[in-house]
């Protein structure tokens, strides 16, 4: 706060006058209490400021008039008031006024008011600059340079504030940006996270763990905070914190400008009420007269000041309205006020002391005041305040609110739970639904999230050390980049070929520990099997399961591939007469379990392998569980496998096909009906569907022509077609069967893994 330089004697005189004022007020209060009449006061009407007569208008005033609501009336004076040039009585009249009557009772009587120049602003420097000696020249030069610096600084601030680079792009451009982001990145499969949530879902949930799309998260966070909306809300509430705060900040800024307007108006009044002469004269620190040239300069300064204030108000309001961060609104408003006060900073910190003393010691200037002028002034004030509230709200904030809603709708409206990719080979856009975000969906986190959570705080030395026997809970770790890429992209069909044994047979719950140790001396295979079992149990929603039998009822689920891999015997991968659905290598039945179906024991040396063959080549009855279970679940399994809803396809009437053909014809006729094609998948029943089910020739060999191909040798072993089961008649020994196999294929049918197609046999 700048200091005021005034004589000590002047302060003492003012203290005495205030004491007299207090005493007079006490006396009046006492008279009111006792009912005494008030002393009459005089009201002076001034018709000509240069020709005043103290006795021109004089009269008694009704003592019941208001003593607090009226304008202060000032008696005539032959020269401007000065702290050292008026007596105490006149000073008292000047300070307190000679009228205690309400302004409404004065009618057209003209009164006087005292206005002051701005005593702490660089804008007032031209009032007092003089060049009487060399010291005054330097002071005046520096002071005028400060005035120019003030104008330049505020002009630069205005230019910066109204520049588009500073204001930023119009917020309506965010709508197009949001549209482009939603179409290009929000549903891209490359950005789905480990928990199977799309980028759109995570951004609209304001996920702070994102390493990209942080700009979109920030925009949504600001919109929700500014409009007082929840993450999933698309309608604005009645109370919008950001809008309300913007209105208040803009109003606060406009009030600062209105204060500047009033200072400019007072300065203009003072300039034109000071007596004019050819030369500016000062007497005892007072401005006695002002030259016409100085009046012109001061008028220009006031106009420049008015323009600066107006430009600051307009551009500052636009800047505040474009501030969408609630936390930055108040800071920006304070920053604007600092720009407005540049003139005060320059005056207080840089203006020469002599100039400061002259400006701060200037007495008020008496100006005439009429009732109509006061009414007009009040009307203008009301209009300005209403305009400061209504205009920014209707022209700036309401459009901003509408634009924000559009941006949020474009970014988060509609369906957010899907991802897409483009297959350039088939030229198709492929889509997949993703996991929604919400507490109800977080109760059963996906398997990958469970696995990561389990291993986050595991000791790397224990987990990856060579000497460690620590069990891997859910993650199958590999030590090389190539191994990681290979194992991450391989299919279950390929993975199943790496295990020539049926794991459950040697590591399952019914296997004694000594056999486990003998078959897996290092424990590596056992840990891998246990990891597979735990992962399957957790994936299927039973993380507390301990044995394969605990999960036996889940073996026929389409997504139970890992369960069939770990518990192949429990799930029937090693059995011939079971439901053919999913009992193939791509669905989890590994190579060892499939070979075990024929009695092979591949864990021994090749020369010691034992093969026992089936002895029957007859169809199962239509009531057989394997036959019934297959056709009861076939359409649903095929729909899940092909990711196709057959109900929407008009090529085949699925309801009729399912209920009439499968439900009645096949189930009533049985195996003989399997000589036909499946009209839905366009495959042969007997040959099977690669990747989904075994050849039905394994349970219906007679109907599928396994012993009626015309080749006597092959028909003898029920091997008339390459998809038939190899069986041995009762009158043929296993040795003769092996000899036959050596002759036709040298064991490649059974021992060469790639030649065994989805669990069936295929001759070269």
C-alpha positions in Angstrom: 0.0 0.0 0.0 1.6 3.4 -1.0 2.2 5.9 1.8 0.4 9.3 1.8 2.7 12.3 2.4 0.8 15.0 4.3 2.0 17.6 6.8 1.7 16.7 10.5 -0.1 20.0 11.2 -2.8 19.0 8.6 -3.3 15.7 10.4 -3.6 17.5 13.8 -6.2 19.9 12.4 -8.3 17.0 11.0 -8.2 15.2 14.3 -9.5 18.4 16.0 -12.3 18.7 13.4 -13.3 15.1 13.9 -13.5 15.6 17.6 -15.8 18.6 17.0 -17.9 16.5 14.7 -18.3 13.8 17.3 -19.2 16.4 20.0 -21.8 18.0 17.6 -23.3 14.6 16.8 -23.6 13.7 20.5 -25.3 17.0 21.1 -27.8 16.3 18.3 -28.5 12.9 19.6 -29.2 14.3 23.0 -31.5 16.9 21.5 -33.4 14.2 19.7 -33.8 12.2 22.9 -35.1 15.3 24.8 -37.4 16.4 22.0 -35.7 19.7 21.3 -35.9 21.2 17.8 -33.0 20.8 15.4 -30.9 23.8 14.5 -31.8 25.1 11.0 -29.2 24.6 8.3 -28.5 26.4 5.1 -28.7 25.0 1.6 -26.8 26.8 -1.1 -27.9 26.8 -4.7 -25.2 27.5 -7.1 -26.2 28.7 -10.5 -22.8 29.9 -11.6 -19.7 28.4 -10.3 -17.6 31.5 -10.9 -20.2 33.9 -9.4 -21.3 32.6 -6.0 -23.3 34.5 -3.4 -23.4 32.9 0.0 -26.8 34.6 0.7 -28.5 33.9 -2.6 -30.5 30.8 -1.5 -31.1 30.5 2.2 -34.0 29.0 4.2 -35.1 26.9 7.0 -35.1 23.1 6.6 -37.7 20.8 8.1 -35.9 19.3 11.2 -37.5 15.9 10.5 -35.5 15.4 7.3 -33.0 12.6 7.1 -29.6 13.4 8.4 -27.8 10.5 6.9 -29.2 9.9 3.4 -28.5 13.2 1.8 -25.7 14.5 -0.4 -23.2 16.7 1.4 -23.7 20.4 0.4 -20.7 22.6 0.2 -20.6 26.4 0.7 -19.1 28.7 -1.8 -15.4 29.4 -1.8 -13.3 32.0 -3.7 -10.6 29.5 -4.3 -10.1 25.7 -4.3 -9.9 24.1 -0.8 -6.5 23.5 0.7 -5.4 22.0 4.0 -3.5 25.2 4.7 -5.8 27.9 3.2 -9.2 27.5 4.9 -10.1 28.1 8.4 -11.4 25.5 10.8 -15.0 26.5 10.4 -14.9 26.2 6.7 -13.1 22.9 6.9 -15.8 21.6 9.1 -18.4 22.7 6.7 -16.4 21.1 3.8 -16.0 17.8 5.6 -19.4 17.4 7.1 -21.6 19.4 4.8 -24.2 22.1 5.6 -27.3 20.0 4.9 -28.8 17.2 6.8 -31.9 16.9 4.6 -32.7 14.0 2.3 -31.8 14.5 -1.3 -35.3 13.7 -2.2 -36.5 16.8 -0.4 -34.1 19.1 -2.2 -35.9 18.8 -5.6 -34.0 20.8 -8.2 -31.7 22.5 -5.8 -28.1 22.0 -6.8 -25.6 20.7 -4.3 -21.9 20.0 -4.3 -19.7 17.0 -4.0 -16.0 16.6 -3.5 -14.1 14.3 -5.9 -10.5 13.2 -5.6 -8.0 12.4 -8.3 -6.5 8.9 -8.2 -3.7 9.4 -5.7 -1.9 6.1 -6.2 -1.9 5.6 -10.0 0.5 6.4 -12.7 -2.4 7.7 -14.7 -2.4 10.8 -12.5 1.2 11.7 -13.3 0.3 14.4 -16.0 -1.6 16.3 -13.3 1.4 17.5 -11.4 4.5 17.3 -13.7 6.2 20.6 -14.0 9.7 21.7 -15.2 10.8 24.6 -13.0 14.4 23.5 -12.6 16.8 20.7 -13.6 15.6 18.4 -10.8 12.0 18.8 -12.0 13.0 18.0 -15.5 14.5 14.6 -14.5 11.5 13.9 -12.3 9.0 14.8 -15.0 10.9 12.9 -17.7 11.0 9.7 -15.5 7.4 10.1 -14.5 6.2 10.5 -18.1 8.3 7.5 -19.1 6.6 5.5 -16.4 3.2 6.6 -17.8 4.3 5.4 -21.3 5.6 2.1 -19.8 2.2 1.7 -18.0 0.3 2.2 -21.3 2.7 -0.1 -23.2 2.5 -2.9 -20.5 -1.3 -2.9 -20.3 -1.5 -2.7 -24.1 0.8 -5.7 -24.4 -1.2 -7.6 -21.9 -4.4 -6.9 -23.9 -2.7 -8.0 -27.1 -1.6 -11.3 -25.4 -4.9 -12.0 -23.8 -6.9 -11.5 -27.0 -4.4 -13.5 -29.0 -5.8 -16.9 -30.2 -2.7 -18.7 -29.1 -3.2 -17.5 -25.5 -7.0 -18.1 -25.4 -6.6 -21.4 -27.1 -8.8 -22.9 -29.7 -12.5 -22.4 -29.4 -14.0 -25.1 -27.2 -16.4 -26.1 -30.0 -13.4 -27.6 -31.8 -13.3 -30.2 -29.1 -16.4 -31.8 -30.5 -14.6 -32.7 -33.8 -11.6 -33.9 -31.8 -13.8 -36.1 -29.7 -15.5 -37.6 -32.7 -12.2 -38.3 -34.4 -10.8 -39.9 -31.2 -13.9 -42.1 -30.7 -13.8 -43.3 -34.3 -10.0 -43.9 -34.4 -8.7 -45.0 -31.1 -11.3 -45.5 -28.5 -12.3 -49.0 -29.7 -9.1 -50.1 -31.3 -8.2 -53.6 -30.1 -4.5 -52.6 -29.7 -5.5 -50.5 -26.7 -7.5 -53.0 -24.7 -6.0 -53.7 -21.3 -5.3 -56.9 -19.5 -8.7 -56.8 -17.8 -10.4 -56.8 -21.2 -11.7 -53.3 -21.0 -11.7 -51.0 -24.0 -9.9 -47.7 -24.1 -13.3 -45.9 -24.3 -14.5 -47.5 -21.1 -11.3 -46.6 -19.2 -11.2 -43.0 -20.4 -14.8 -42.4 -19.6 -14.2 -43.9 -16.1 -11.4 -41.3 -15.7 -8.8 -44.1 -15.2 -5.7 -42.5 -13.8 -3.5 -45.5 -14.7 -3.6 -44.8 -18.4 -0.3 -44.2 -20.1 -2.0 -42.7 -23.2 -5.2 -40.8 -23.9 -4.5 -38.7 -20.8 -5.6 -35.6 -22.7 -9.1 -37.1 -23.1 -9.2 -38.1 -19.4 -8.3 -34.5 -18.5 -11.0 -33.1 -20.7 -13.7 -35.4 -19.3 -12.6 -34.7 -15.7 -12.9 -30.9 -16.3 -16.3 -31.3 -17.9 -17.7 -33.4 -15.1 -16.3 -31.1 -12.5 -17.3 -27.9 -14.3 -20.9 -29.1 -14.9 -21.2 -31.0 -11.6 -21.9 -34.3 -13.4 -21.1 -37.9 -12.6 -19.0 -40.1 -14.9 -22.1 -41.7 -16.5 -24.3 -38.6 -16.5 -25.3 -36.9 -19.7 -27.8 -34.3 -18.3 -26.7 -31.2 -16.5 -27.9 -30.7 -12.9 -29.5 -27.5 -11.8 -26.4 -26.6 -9.8 -23.3 -26.3 -12.0 -20.3 -25.4 -9.9 -18.1 -24.4 -12.8 -20.8 -22.2 -14.5 -21.6 -20.5 -11.1 -17.9 -19.9 -10.3 -17.3 -18.5 -13.8 -20.2 -16.1 -13.4 -18.9 -14.9 -10.1 -15.3 -14.6 -11.4 -16.5 -12.6 -14.4 -18.7 -10.4 -12.2 -15.7 -9.9 -9.9 -13.6 -8.9 -12.8 -16.3 -6.5 -14.2 -16.6 -4.9 -10.7 -12.9 -4.2 -10.8 -13.3 -2.6 -14.2 -16.4 -0.6 -12.9 -14.2 0.7 -10.1 -11.7 1.8 -12.8 -14.6 3.5 -14.7 -15.6 5.4 -11.6 -12.0 6.6 -11.1 -11.9 7.7 -14.7 -15.2 9.6 -14.3 -14.0 11.3 -11.1 -10.8 12.3 -12.8 -12.8 13.8 -15.8 -15.0 15.7 -13.4 -12.1 17.1 -11.5 -10.3 18.1 -14.7 -13.2 20.1 -16.1 -14.1 21.7 -12.7 -10.6 23.0 -12.0 -10.4 26.7 -13.0 -8.7 27.1 -16.4 -5.9 29.5 -17.3 -3.0 29.9 -19.7 -0.7 28.2 -17.2 -1.0 25.6 -14.6 -0.4 27.0 -11.1 0.1 25.3 -7.8 -0.2 27.1 -4.4 0.9 25.5 -1.2 0.7 22.0 -2.7 -2.8 22.6 -4.3 -3.8 22.8 -7.9 -5.2 26.3 -8.3 -5.6 26.4 -12.0 -4.9 24.2 -15.0 -3.7 25.1 -18.5 -5.8 24.1 -21.5 -3.0 22.1 -22.9 -2.8 20.1 -19.7 -6.6 19.6 -19.9 -6.2 18.1 -23.4 -3.4 15.8 -22.3 -5.3 14.6 -19.3 -8.4 14.1 -21.4 -6.4 11.9 -23.8 -4.9 10.0 -20.9 -8.4 9.4 -19.6 -9.6 8.2 -23.0 -6.7 5.8 -23.3 -7.3 4.6 -19.7 -11.0 4.1 -20.6 -10.1 2.1 -23.7 -7.6 0.0 -21.8 -10.1 -0.8 -19.1 -12.8 -1.7 -21.7 -10.5 -4.0 -23.7 -9.4 -5.7 -20.5 -13.0 -6.2 -19.4 -14.0 -7.8 -22.7 -11.0 -10.0 -23.3 -10.6 -10.8 -19.6 -14.3 -12.0 -19.6 -13.7 -14.2 -22.7 -10.6 -15.6 -21.2 -12.3 -16.5 -17.9 -15.3 -18.0 -19.8 -12.9 -20.3 -21.7 -11.2 -21.5 -18.5 -12.8 -24.9 -18.0 -10.7 -25.8 -15.0 -12.3 -24.8 -11.7 -9.0 -24.7 -9.9 -7.7 -22.2 -12.5 -10.6 -19.9 -12.5 -9.8 -17.9 -9.4 -6.1 -17.8 -10.3 -6.9 -16.3 -13.7 -9.2 -13.8 -12.1 -6.5 -12.7 -9.7 -4.0 -12.6 -12.5 -6.3 -10.2 -14.5 -6.7 -7.9 -11.5 -2.9 -7.7 -11.3 -2.8 -6.6 -14.9 -5.3 -3.9 -14.1 -3.2 -2.6 -11.2 0.0 -2.2 -13.2 -0.4 1.6 -12.9 -0.5 1.3 -9.2 2.6 -0.9 -9.0 4.6 1.5 -11.2 3.4 4.5 -9.2 4.2 2.9 -5.8 7.5 1.4 -6.8 9.1 3.6 -9.4 7.6 7.1 -9.5 9.8 9.9 -8.0 9.0 10.8 -4.4 8.4 14.5 -5.3 5.8 13.5 -7.9 4.1 11.0 -5.4 4.0 13.8 -2.8 2.3 16.2 -5.2 -0.3 13.7 -6.3 -1.1 12.4 -2.9 -1.3 16.0 -1.4 -3.9 17.2 -4.0 -7.1 18.2 -2.2 -10.5 17.1 -3.5 -12.2 19.2 -6.2 -15.7 20.6 -5.7 -18.1 19.6 -8.4 -21.8 20.3 -8.8 -24.2 17.5 -8.2 -27.8 17.3 -9.3 -30.6 14.8 -8.4 -31.0 13.8 -12.1 -27.3 13.1 -12.4 -27.4 10.9 -9.4 -30.4 9.0 -10.8 -28.7 8.5 -14.1 -25.6 7.3 -12.3 -27.5 4.8 -10.3 -29.3 3.6 -13.4 -26.0 3.1 -15.2 -24.6 1.1 -12.3 -27.6 -1.2 -12.3 -27.4 -1.7 -16.0 -23.7 -2.5 -15.8 -24.2 -5.0 -13.0 -27.1 -6.7 -14.8 -25.1 -6.7 -18.1 -22.0 -8.2 -16.3 -24.3 -11.1 -15.1 -26.5 -11.7 -18.1 -24.3 -11.0 -21.1 -21.4 -13.4 -20.2 -23.8 -16.1 -19.1 -26.0 -16.0 -22.3 -23.2 -15.4 -24.8 -20.3 -17.3 -23.4 -21.2 -19.8 -20.6 -24.4 -21.2 -22.0 -22.8 -22.1 -25.4 -19.8 -23.5 -23.5 -22.1 -25.7 -21.4 -23.9 -27.0 -24.5 -20.5 -27.7 -26.2 -19.2 -29.5 -23.2 -22.2 -31.8 -23.2 -21.6 -32.5 -26.9 -18.0 -33.3 -26.3 -18.9 -35.8 -23.5 -21.6 -37.4 -25.6 -19.2 -37.9 -28.5 -16.5 -39.3 -26.2 -18.6 -41.5 -23.9 -22.1 -41.7 -25.3 -23.6 -45.0 -26.5 -21.9 -48.3 -26.3 -18.3 -48.3 -24.9 -17.9 -52.0 -24.3 -16.5 -53.2 -27.6 -13.3 -53.3 -29.6 -12.6 -53.8 -33.3 -9.8 -54.7 -35.7 -9.6 -55.0 -39.4 -8.6 -58.2 -41.2 -6.9 -57.0 -44.4 -6.9 -60.4 -45.9 -10.7 -61.0 -45.7 -11.3 -57.2 -45.8 -13.6 -57.4 -42.8 -14.0 -55.4 -39.7 -14.0 -57.8 -36.7 -15.5 -56.8 -33.4 -15.7 -58.2 -29.9 -17.5 -57.1 -26.8 -15.4 -56.2 -23.8 -15.9 -56.2 -20.0 -17.9 -53.2 -18.6 -16.6 -51.1 -15.7 -18.4 -51.2 -12.5 -18.4 -52.8 -9.0 -20.8 -55.5 -10.1 -18.3 -56.6 -12.8 -15.2 -56.4 -10.5 -16.4 -59.1 -8.2 -15.1 -61.8 -10.6 -11.9 -60.3 -12.1 -10.6 -62.0 -15.3 -8.0 -64.7 -15.0 -5.1 -62.5 -16.2 -5.9 -59.9 -13.5 -5.9 -62.6 -10.9 -2.6 -63.9 -12.1 -0.9 -60.5 -12.2 -2.2 -59.6 -8.7 -0.8 -62.9 -7.4 2.7 -62.3 -8.7 3.1 -58.5 -8.3 4.9 -58.8 -5.0 6.6 -62.1 -5.6 10.4 -62.2 -5.0 12.1 -62.4 -8.4 15.0 -64.4 -6.9 12.6 -67.0 -5.6 10.3 -66.9 -8.6 13.0 -67.1 -11.3 16.0 -68.6 -9.4 17.3 -71.9 -10.7 17.6 -73.4 -7.3 14.0 -72.5 -6.4 11.2 -75.0 -6.0 8.7 -72.2 -5.6 5.4 -73.1 -7.3 4.2 -70.8 -10.0 0.7 -69.9 -9.1 -0.9 -68.9 -12.4 1.8 -67.6 -14.8 3.8 -69.9 -17.0 7.1 -68.0 -17.1 9.6 -68.3 -19.9 13.1 -66.9 -19.9 13.5 -65.7 -23.6 11.8 -63.2 -25.8 11.4 -65.8 -28.6 9.8 -68.2 -26.2 7.5 -65.5 -24.8 6.3 -64.6 -28.3 5.9 -68.2 -29.3 4.0 -69.3 -26.2 1.8 -66.2 -26.2 0.5 -66.8 -29.7 0.4 -70.6 -30.1 -2.9 -72.4 -30.3 -4.1 -75.1 -27.9 -3.8 -77.6 -30.8 -0.1 -76.9 -31.0 0.3 -76.8 -27.2 -1.3 -80.2 -26.8 1.2 -81.8 -29.1 4.1 -81.0 -26.7 2.7 -83.4 -24.0 3.0 -87.0 -25.1 1.5 -88.2 -21.8 -1.9 -87.8 -20.2 -0.8 -85.5 -17.4 -3.6 -86.5 -15.0 -2.5 -90.2 -15.2 0.9 -89.5 -13.7 0.2 -86.3 -11.7 -3.4 -86.5 -10.7 -5.1 -87.0 -7.3 -5.1 -90.8 -7.6 -1.4 -91.1 -8.4 0.8 -92.0 -5.4 3.5 -89.5 -4.5 6.3 -92.0 -5.2 5.0 -92.5 -8.7 4.9 -88.7 -9.2 8.5 -88.4 -8.0 9.6 -91.3 -10.2 7.9 -89.9 -13.3 8.9 -86.3 -12.6 12.2 -86.4 -10.7 12.8 -82.6 -10.8 9.2 -81.6 -10.1 9.0 -79.3 -13.1 6.2 -81.1 -14.8 4.3 -81.4 -11.5 4.5 -77.7 -10.9 3.4 -77.0 -14.5 0.4 -79.3 -14.1 -0.5 -77.7 -10.8 -0.3 -74.3 -12.3 -2.5 -75.4 -15.2 -5.1 -76.9 -12.7 -5.1 -73.8 -10.5 -5.5 -71.5 -13.5 -8.4 -73.6 -14.9 -10.1 -73.7 -11.5 -9.8 -69.9 -11.1 -10.9 -69.2 -14.7 -14.0 -71.3 -14.2 -14.9 -69.6 -10.9 -13.8 -72.3 -8.5 -10.4 -71.2 -7.2 -10.6 -73.3 -4.1 -10.9 -76.6 -6.0 -8.1 -79.1 -5.2 -8.9 -82.2 -7.3 -10.0 -82.8 -10.9 -13.2 -84.5 -9.6 -14.2 -81.1 -8.0 -14.5 -79.7 -11.6 -15.9 -82.8 -13.4 -19.3 -81.1 -14.0 -17.5 -78.3 -16.0 -15.8 -80.5 -18.5 -18.4 -79.9 -21.2 -18.2 -76.1 -21.0 -17.0 -74.5 -24.2 -14.4 -72.4 -22.4 -13.0 -75.3 -20.3 -10.1 -76.0 -22.6 -7.4 -75.7 -19.9 -9.5 -77.9 -17.6 -9.6 -80.7 -20.3 -5.9 -80.3 -20.7 -5.1 -80.7 -17.0 -7.8 -83.2 -16.2 -7.9 -85.2 -19.5 -8.9 -88.5 -17.8 -11.7 -86.9 -15.7 -13.0 -85.1 -18.7 -13.0 -88.3 -20.9 -10.2 -87.4 -23.4 -8.8 -90.9 -23.0 -12.1 -92.7 -23.6 -13.7 -93.7 -26.8 -17.4 -93.8 -26.0 -18.0 -90.4 -24.5 -19.6 -87.2 -25.8 -17.4 -86.4 -28.9 -17.9 -82.6 -28.4 -14.7 -80.9 -27.3 -12.7 -84.2 -27.0 -10.2 -83.1 -29.5 -6.8 -81.5 -29.3 -7.8 -77.9 -30.2 -10.3 -78.1 -27.3 -7.8 -79.1 -24.7 -7.4 -82.9 -24.9 -3.6 -83.3 -25.3 -1.9 -85.9 -27.4 -1.0 -88.2 -24.6 -4.7 -88.6 -23.5 -5.8 -89.2 -27.1 -3.2 -91.9 -27.6 -4.1 -93.5 -24.3 -7.5 -94.2 -25.8 -5.8 -96.9 -27.9 -3.8 -98.3 -25.0 -0.5 -96.6 -26.0 2.0 -95.8 -23.3 4.3 -93.2 -24.9 6.2 -92.4 -21.7 8.3 -95.5 -22.2 11.0 -95.9 -24.8 9.7 -96.2 -28.4 10.8 -99.9 -28.7 8.9 -100.6 -25.5 5.6 -99.0 -26.5 2.6 -101.1 -25.8 -0.6 -100.8 -27.9 -3.8 -102.5 -27.1 -6.7 -102.2 -29.6 -10.4 -102.1 -29.3 -12.3 -105.2 -30.1 -15.6 -103.9 -31.2 -16.7 -102.3 -34.6 -20.4 -101.8 -33.9 -22.6 -98.8 -33.6 -23.7 -97.5 -30.2 -27.4 -97.6 -29.6 -29.4 -94.3 -30.0 -29.9 -94.2 -26.3 -26.2 -94.2 -25.5 -25.2 -91.1 -23.4 -22.4 -90.2 -25.8 -24.9 -90.1 -28.7 -27.6 -88.2 -26.8 -25.3 -85.7 -25.2 -23.7 -84.8 -28.5 -26.9 -84.0 -30.3 -28.5 -82.2 -27.3 -25.6 -79.7 -27.3 -24.5 -79.7 -30.9 -26.2 -76.5 -32.2 -25.2 -74.4 -29.1 -21.6 -75.7 -29.3 -21.4 -75.0 -33.0 -22.7 -71.5 -32.5 -20.2 -70.8 -29.7 -17.4 -72.3 -31.7 -18.0 -70.3 -34.9 -19.1 -67.2 -33.0 -22.2 -67.2 -35.1 -25.8 -66.8 -34.1 -27.6 -69.2 -36.4 -31.0 -67.9 -35.3 -30.4 -64.8 -37.4 -29.4 -66.8 -40.5 -32.2 -67.6 -42.9 -30.3 -70.3 -44.9 -31.5 -72.9 -42.5 -34.5 -72.9 -40.2 -32.5 -73.6 -37.1 -35.5 -74.2 -34.9 -36.9 -76.8 -37.3 -33.4 -78.3 -37.8 -32.7 -78.5 -34.1 -36.1 -79.7 -33.0 -37.2 -81.8 -35.9 -34.2 -83.1 -37.7 -31.8 -83.5 -34.8 -34.4 -83.8 -32.0 -36.6 -86.3 -33.8 -35.1 -87.9 -36.9 -31.5 -88.5 -35.7 -32.5 -89.3 -32.2 -35.2 -91.7 -33.4 -33.2 -93.3 -36.1 -29.8 -93.2 -34.5 -26.4 -93.9 -36.2 -27.8 -94.9 -39.6 -28.9 -91.3 -40.1 -25.3 -90.1 -39.9 -24.5 -91.0 -43.5 -25.8 -87.6 -44.5 -24.2 -84.1 -44.2 -24.8 -81.6 -41.5 -26.6 -78.8 -43.3 -25.6 -76.1 -40.8 -21.8 -76.6 -40.8 -21.7 -78.4 -44.2 -19.6 -81.2 -42.8 -19.9 -85.0 -42.7 -21.1 -86.3 -39.4 -18.9 -89.3 -39.7 -15.7 -87.3 -40.5 -16.3 -84.8 -37.7 -15.6 -81.1 -37.4 -11.9 -80.2 -37.1 -11.4 -78.3 -33.9 -14.8 -79.0 -32.4 -15.7 -82.7 -32.2 -14.4 -86.1 -33.0 -15.5 -88.1 -36.0 -18.8 -89.7 -35.1 -17.4 -92.8 -36.9 -15.8 -93.6 -33.6 -19.2 -94.3 -32.0 -21.0 -95.3 -35.2 -18.3 -97.2 -37.2 -20.8 -99.5 -39.0 -23.1 -96.7 -40.3 -20.0 -94.7 -41.3 -18.7 -97.6 -43.6 -15.6 -98.4 -41.5 -15.9 -102.1 -42.5 -17.6 -101.8 -45.8 -15.1 -99.8 -47.9 -14.2 -102.7 -50.3 -10.6 -103.0 -49.0 -10.6 -106.4 -47.3 -7.6 -105.7 -45.2 -8.8 -102.3 -44.0 -12.4 -103.5 -43.5 -11.0 -106.4 -41.4 -9.6 -103.8 -38.9 -12.6 -101.5 -39.0 -10.4 -99.0 -40.8 -12.3 -98.7 -44.1 -12.0 -94.8 -44.0 -9.2 -92.7 -42.7 -11.4 -91.3 -39.9 -12.5 -94.7 -38.6 -11.2 -96.2 -35.3 -8.6 -98.9 -35.7 -10.0 -102.0 -34.0 -8.9 -105.6 -33.9 -11.3 -108.5 -34.4 -11.4 -111.2 -31.7 -9.7 -113.7 -34.0 -6.7 -111.4 -34.6 -3.9 -110.9 -32.1 -2.4 -107.5 -31.2 0.9 -108.8 -32.7 -0.8 -109.4 -36.0 -2.4 -105.9 -35.8 1.0 -104.3 -35.1 2.5 -106.2 -38.0 -0.2 -104.9 -40.3 0.4 -101.4 -39.1 4.1 -101.7 -39.7 3.5 -102.8 -43.2 1.1 -100.0 -44.1 2.5 -97.1 -42.2 5.4 -98.1 -40.0 3.6 -96.8 -36.9 3.3 -93.3 -38.3 -0.5 -93.4 -37.8 0.0 -93.6 -34.1 3.5 -92.3 -33.3 4.0 -89.5 -35.7 2.1 -86.7 -34.0 1.2 -84.4 -37.0 -0.4 -87.3 -38.8 -3.1 -87.6 -36.1 -5.8 -85.2 -37.2 -7.9 -83.7 -34.3 -7.9 -87.1 -32.6 -8.6 -89.2 -35.6 -6.2 -91.1 -37.9 -5.2 -90.2 -41.4 -3.1 -92.3 -43.7 -0.4 -90.7 -45.8 
